[in-house]
Amino acid sequence: WSYAKLDENGFVSEVAEKIPISNHATVGIYYWKQGADYVKYAEQMIQKNIRVNNEFYVCPVYNEAIQDGKKIKISHVDFEKMWGLGTPEDLKYFIDNYK
């Protein structure tokens, strides 16, 4: 899981991969209004070699955007409507149970 901390206005002030910094966990669905922004900030993160468990993750790219003054929002997803697909077992469970 990744986690997002919100500021007093409800915007994301920080994200963290694998470290629960708030009760706002991400579900792995990310949106960028401009794809070029994602590329720009991902490249910055990679150049800084920001890794977790020696891997690059998508969510920490938002920290680069936040540091550049971008405003990031979150959307609520009901836990009952969220399907984890991070492992082959998760995918199999989804295929077997979601109809």
N, CA, C and O of each residue as an XYZ file, in Angstrom:
396
protein
N       0.820     -1.189      0.000
C       0.000      0.000      0.000
C       0.864      1.252      0.000
O       2.003      1.249      0.467
N       0.295      2.311     -0.532
C       0.862      3.650     -0.425
C      -0.126      4.465      0.400
O      -1.306      4.126      0.495
N       0.369      5.530      0.988
C      -0.469      6.346      1.858
C      -0.324      7.813      1.499
O       0.732      8.255      1.045
N      -1.405      8.567      1.709
C      -1.409      9.999      1.410
C      -1.800     10.780      2.656
O      -2.794     10.474      3.314
N      -1.003     11.787      2.964
C      -1.309     12.702      4.061
C      -1.925     13.952      3.440
O      -1.441     14.464      2.431
N      -3.011     14.438      4.067
C      -3.717     15.610      3.546
C      -3.401     16.855      4.365
O      -3.144     16.777      5.566
N      -3.426     18.012      3.689
C      -3.250     19.272      4.406
C      -4.611     19.776      4.882
O      -5.626     19.105      4.692
N      -4.633     20.954      5.498
C      -5.866     21.503      6.071
C      -6.915     21.833      5.011
O      -8.087     22.014      5.342
N      -6.513     21.915      3.743
C      -7.454     22.193      2.655
C      -7.899     20.934      1.917
O      -8.651     21.018      0.947
N      -7.440     19.770      2.370
C      -7.835     18.511      1.751
C      -6.993     18.086      0.570
O      -7.315     17.105     -0.100
N      -5.911     18.812      0.304
C      -4.992     18.410     -0.758
C      -3.903     17.513     -0.180
O      -3.585     17.594      1.006
N      -3.343     16.671     -1.016
C      -2.268     15.782     -0.582
C      -1.021     16.619     -0.324
O      -0.587     17.394     -1.176
N      -0.450     16.445      0.873
C       0.778     17.162      1.218
C       2.000     16.257      1.132
O       3.129     16.735      1.028
N       1.769     14.943      1.176
C       2.875     13.979      1.119
C       2.303     12.594      0.854
O       1.197     12.277      1.292
N       3.054     11.781      0.143
C       2.717     10.366     -0.012
C       3.902      9.538      0.459
O       5.044     10.000      0.474
N       3.601      8.304      0.842
C       4.660      7.396      1.278
C       4.319      5.989      0.811
O       3.171      5.556      0.908
N       5.293      5.297      0.320
C       5.136      3.921     -0.148
C       5.498      2.975      0.988
O       6.603      3.027      1.528
N       4.545      2.105      1.346
C       4.753      1.061      2.355
C       4.864      1.583      3.786
O       5.090      0.796      4.706
N       4.711      2.887      3.995
C       4.790      3.465      5.340
C       3.464      4.168      5.625
O       3.141      5.150      4.958
N       2.685      3.685      6.607
C       1.387      4.308      6.894
C       1.540      5.664      7.586
O       1.685      5.729      8.807
N       1.506      6.735      6.807
C       1.627      8.090      7.345
C       0.260      8.714      7.621
O       0.176      9.819      8.157
N      -0.812      8.005      7.254
C      -2.180      8.466      7.512
C      -3.105      7.268      7.336
O      -2.652      6.151      7.086
N      -4.405      7.514      7.471
C      -5.368      6.433      7.224
C      -5.911      6.476      5.798
O      -6.899      5.810      5.491
N      -5.273      7.252      4.930
C      -5.660      7.336      3.519
C      -4.706      6.472      2.695
O      -3.617      6.908      2.325
N      -5.132      5.246      2.418
C      -4.310      4.336      1.616
C      -4.712      4.444      0.155
O      -5.877      4.685     -0.161
N      -3.753      4.266     -0.726
C      -4.065      4.291     -2.154
C      -4.386      2.880     -2.625
O      -3.980      1.896     -2.007
N      -5.114      2.797     -3.716
C      -5.490      1.496     -4.264
C      -4.770      1.204     -5.572
O      -5.096      0.242     -6.267
N      -3.801      2.028     -5.901
C      -2.998      1.770     -7.093
C      -3.582      2.303     -8.385
O      -3.109      1.962     -9.469
N      -4.603      3.134     -8.280
C      -5.168      3.773     -9.465
C      -4.774      5.243     -9.401
O      -5.188      5.964     -8.494
N      -3.981      5.679    -10.357
C      -3.443      7.037    -10.335
C      -3.854      7.769    -11.607
O      -3.980      7.169    -12.675
N      -4.060      9.068    -11.473
C      -4.493      9.881    -12.606
C      -3.628     11.132    -12.686
O      -3.321     11.764    -11.675
N      -3.248     11.467    -13.892
C      -2.519     12.709    -14.169
C      -3.266     13.431    -15.279
O      -3.527     12.852    -16.334
N      -3.612     14.692    -15.047
C      -4.310     15.480    -16.064
C      -3.463     15.595    -17.322
O      -3.985     15.536    -18.436
N      -2.169     15.757    -17.147
C      -1.225     15.841    -18.260
C      -0.211     14.706    -18.129
O       0.549     14.658    -17.162
N      -0.202     13.813    -19.080
C       0.757     12.712    -19.052
C       2.195     13.195    -19.010
O       3.062     12.541    -18.430
N       2.445     14.347    -19.629
C       3.804     14.906    -19.630
C       4.263     15.251    -18.217
O       5.453     15.170    -17.915
N       3.321     15.638    -17.344
C       3.689     15.909    -15.950
C       4.167     14.633    -15.269
O       5.166     14.639    -14.550
N       3.446     13.539    -15.502
C       3.881     12.270    -14.902
C       5.297     11.926    -15.360
O       6.148     11.571    -14.544
N       5.546     12.031    -16.649
C       6.875     11.702    -17.187
C       7.933     12.600    -16.553
O       8.981     12.117    -16.124
N       7.665     13.891    -16.492
C       8.616     14.852    -15.909
C       8.957     14.487    -14.468
O      10.132     14.413    -14.106
N       7.939     14.260    -13.649
C       8.177     14.004    -12.231
C       8.719     12.597    -11.991
O       9.501     12.388    -11.063
N       8.317     11.639    -12.808
C       8.888     10.292    -12.689
C      10.375     10.325    -13.013
O      11.178      9.690    -12.329
N      10.740     11.061    -14.050
C      12.159     11.172    -14.396
C      12.948     11.835    -13.269
O      14.077     11.437    -12.981
N      12.354     12.846    -12.632
C      13.021     13.483    -11.491
C      13.235     12.481    -10.364
O      14.321     12.405     -9.789
N      12.189     11.708    -10.050
C      12.285     10.723     -8.984
C      13.365      9.693     -9.304
O      14.150      9.322     -8.432
N      13.404      9.234    -10.545
C      14.401      8.237    -10.953
C      15.801      8.827    -10.869
O      16.725      8.159    -10.405
N      15.972     10.068    -11.310
C      17.290     10.707    -11.224
C      17.751     10.836     -9.778
O      18.943     10.727     -9.492
N      16.808     11.067     -8.864
C      17.140     11.155     -7.440
C      17.304      9.766     -6.815
O      17.703      9.635     -5.658
N      16.986      8.730     -7.608
C      17.096      7.334     -7.170
C      16.234      7.058     -5.932
O      16.670      6.392     -4.993
N      15.010      7.580     -5.949
C      14.087      7.370     -4.835
C      13.404      6.022     -5.032
O      12.539      5.863     -5.893
N      13.810      5.062     -4.219
C      13.311      3.686     -4.320
C      12.771      3.219     -2.980
O      13.102      3.765     -1.928
N      11.932      2.196     -3.045
C      11.461      1.483     -1.864
C      11.726      0.015     -2.140
O      11.326     -0.510     -3.179
N      12.394     -0.645     -1.216
C      12.777     -2.052     -1.418
C      13.505     -2.231     -2.748
O      13.311     -3.221     -3.453
N      14.342     -1.254     -3.072
C      15.158     -1.256     -4.293
C      14.329     -1.232     -5.581
O      14.810     -1.640     -6.638
N      13.086     -0.756     -5.491
C      12.222     -0.652     -6.669
C      11.650      0.760     -6.766
O      11.467      1.437     -5.755
N      11.372      1.189     -7.981
C      10.668      2.448     -8.195
C       9.167      2.173     -8.149
O       8.698      1.174     -8.693
N       8.423      3.054     -7.506
C       6.976      2.939     -7.427
C       6.334      4.185     -8.035
O       6.971      5.234     -8.132
N       5.085      4.066     -8.439
C       4.367      5.173     -9.066
C       3.978      6.244     -8.051
O       4.188      7.431     -8.303
N       3.425      5.855     -6.928
C       2.884      6.844     -5.995
C       3.893      7.907     -5.561
O       3.523      9.081     -5.516
N       5.138      7.570     -5.241
C       6.085      8.613     -4.813
C       6.361      9.689     -5.862
O       6.920     10.736     -5.536
N       5.983      9.449     -7.093
C       6.131     10.483     -8.120
C       5.334     11.729     -7.713
O       5.725     12.853     -8.029
N       4.220     11.523     -7.015
C       3.416     12.663     -6.575
C       4.193     13.598     -5.659
O       3.954     14.805     -5.677
N       5.114     13.075     -4.859
C       5.910     13.962     -4.001
C       6.700     14.971     -4.822
O       6.853     16.123     -4.418
N       7.197     14.541     -5.965
C       7.929     15.464     -6.843
C       7.005     16.578     -7.333
O       7.399     17.743     -7.385
N       5.782     16.215     -7.690
C       4.813     17.209     -8.165
C       4.415     18.162     -7.036
O       4.294     19.368     -7.249
N       4.213     17.616     -5.843
C       3.845     18.442     -4.687
C       4.952     19.452     -4.394
O       4.676     20.621     -4.124
N       6.195     19.002     -4.446
C       7.326     19.901     -4.193
C       7.414     21.002     -5.250
O       8.003     22.057     -5.010
N       6.826     20.750     -6.414
C       6.820     21.732     -7.499
C       5.568     22.618     -7.462
O       5.340     23.419     -8.369
N       4.760     22.466     -6.407
C       3.584     23.314     -6.240
C       2.300     22.787     -6.846
O       1.287     23.486     -6.829
N       2.309     21.578     -7.382
C       1.086     21.002     -7.951
C       0.119     20.640     -6.828
O       0.538     20.247     -5.739
N      -1.175     20.774     -7.102
C      -2.226     20.423     -6.149
C      -2.744     19.032     -6.495
O      -3.201     18.788     -7.611
N      -2.668     18.133     -5.533
C      -3.063     16.740     -5.732
C      -4.256     16.444     -4.830
O      -4.255     16.802     -3.652
N      -5.279     15.787     -5.388
C      -6.469     15.410     -4.630
C      -6.581     13.889     -4.578
O      -5.970     13.176     -5.373
N      -7.375     13.412     -3.625
C      -7.677     11.989     -3.558
C      -9.182     11.802     -3.717
O      -9.957     12.733     -3.503
N      -9.583     10.604     -4.089
C     -10.991     10.228     -4.175
C     -11.200      9.001     -3.316
O     -10.341      8.121     -3.250
N     -12.338      8.946     -2.662
C     -12.649      7.824     -1.777
C     -13.164      6.631     -2.587
O     -13.975      6.788     -3.500
N     -12.682      5.450     -2.240
C     -13.164      4.194     -2.813
C     -13.596      3.318     -1.647
O     -12.803      3.058     -0.742
N     -14.849      2.859     -1.659
C     -15.314      1.968     -0.599
C     -14.497      0.687     -0.596
O     -14.239      0.103     -1.649
N     -14.091      0.252      0.590
C     -13.258     -0.943      0.716
C     -13.930     -2.155      0.065
O     -13.265     -2.991     -0.546
N     -15.249     -2.237      0.205
C     -15.979     -3.377     -0.353
C     -15.934     -3.404     -1.881
O     -16.189     -4.442     -2.492
N     -15.613     -2.276     -2.490
C     -15.578     -2.189     -3.950
C     -14.161     -2.213     -4.509
O     -13.963     -2.022     -5.709
N     -13.182     -2.446     -3.655
C     -11.781     -2.438     -4.068
C     -11.261     -3.870     -4.159
O     -11.408     -4.660     -3.227
N     -10.663     -4.183     -5.278
C     -10.084     -5.503     -5.484
C      -8.576     -5.355     -5.632
O      -8.099     -4.701     -6.560
N      -7.830     -5.960     -4.722
C      -6.378     -5.966     -4.841
C      -5.960     -6.902     -5.968
O      -6.436     -8.035     -6.040
N      -5.091     -6.450     -6.831
C      -4.623     -7.265     -7.957
C      -3.101     -7.298     -8.004
O      -2.509     -7.409     -9.077
N      -2.471     -7.201     -6.836
C      -1.019     -7.092     -6.782
C      -0.252     -8.388     -6.901
O       0.961     -8.372     -7.110
N      -0.933     -9.506     -6.772
C      -0.253    -10.801     -6.861
C      -1.054    -11.723     -7.780
O      -2.230    -11.466     -8.037
N      -0.438    -12.780     -8.272
C      -1.201    -13.749     -9.074
C      -2.379    -14.340     -8.297
O      -3.425    -14.626     -8.878
N      -2.211    -14.521     -6.991
C      -3.301    -15.052     -6.169
C      -4.459    -14.060     -6.096
O      -5.626    -14.448     -6.158
N      -4.127    -12.774     -5.962
C      -5.169    -11.739     -5.955
C      -5.944    -11.747     -7.264
O      -7.172    -11.665     -7.261
N      -5.242    -11.842     -8.368
C      -5.885    -11.848     -9.678
C      -6.787    -13.061     -9.830
O      -7.909    -12.946    -10.324
N      -6.304    -14.219     -9.410
C      -7.113    -15.438     -9.492
C      -8.382    -15.289     -8.649
O      -9.472    -15.648     -9.097
N      -8.241    -14.765     -7.440
C      -9.400    -14.564     -6.572
C     -10.415    -13.639     -7.247
O     -11.616    -13.905     -7.216
N      -9.936    -12.566     -7.849
C     -10.814    -11.632     -8.545
C     -11.549    -12.327     -9.690
O     -12.767    -12.200     -9.818
N     -10.815    -13.055    -10.512
C     -11.416    -13.740    -11.662
C     -12.448    -14.760    -11.203
O     -13.512    -14.889    -11.808
N     -12.133    -15.485    -10.130
C     -13.032    -16.525     -9.631
C     -14.272    -15.967     -8.943
O     -15.308    -16.631     -8.916
N     -14.188    -14.760     -8.385
C     -15.268    -14.259     -7.537
C     -16.022    -13.055     -8.079
O     -17.114    -12.754     -7.596
N     -15.477    -12.363     -9.060
C     -16.152    -11.179     -9.581
C     -16.869    -11.538    -10.865
O     -16.240    -11.898    -11.860
N     -18.160    -11.441    -10.840
C     -18.956    -11.810    -12.010
C     -19.956    -10.725    -12.313
O     -20.727    -10.843    -13.265
